[in-house]
Amino acid sequence: MSTPSLISWVERHFSLDLPFSRFARNIALLSLAGLVPTLALYVALSPGLWSMLASFEDARSRFLRQIATNGLPVVFAVNAVSLILFARIRAARISWARALAFDVPARIIVFIGLHLVIYPASALAFGSFGGDPVQALRVVFPTLAQSAGFANLSGVYLYATLVSALPLHMALLDMAAKGQGRRQPGLPILISAALVIFAGQAMLLTAVAALISAAL
């Protein structure tokens, strides 16, 4: 798929002209498309996890509950930020420079903020973290500090958002090149550059979480 056709495909399914319910449905489907393979990779790379989930119904139930109540909402919300920005860019309602300046902190704030809400809520609703919401809050930042290393489920959620980050960043880079009168970059260059931006965001998230964790 060429750069224009890829961006056009995303634009067609995530346009501000779509009804809200359809736009939200498309974000949910894209979130699942990013979450399922990333989660499968995490399970495959975690020694003993698959056998534990296959053998113990209670462990499988808690695992799936965490994905449903934590993973999917986080991935959906972060993807929504990116795809709304993408739609606004394509509708010429925001410049690529402002979109990029907003995207970097917004994705990190939403990712961290939802964990700060969901962890204590899970403690109260399901008895996670010993049923102690304060303990749940204490583990948020040490957990997120390991996300970029794919060391826990928060890492799964982080990399699952790549499916929305790529088209947004590719569109930003494409517009930046056009704005400077340059030739449109090829698809491999755009993907590589978009991956670099995503990696930078992942490292920044890790650094912020590590600094806050050390300060607490």
Buried (B, 14 or more C-beta within 10 A) or exposed (E): EEBEEBBEEBBEBBBEEBEEEEBEEBBBEBBBEBBEEBBEEBBEEBEEBEEEBEEEEEEEEBBEBBBEBBBBBBBBBBBBBBBBBBBBBBEEEBBBEEBBEBBBEBBBBBBBEBBBBBBBBBBEEEEBBEEBBEBBBBEBBBBBBBBBEBEBBBBBBBBBBBBBBBBBBBBBBBBBBEEEEEEBBEBEBBBEBBBEBBEEBBEBBBEBBBEBBEEE
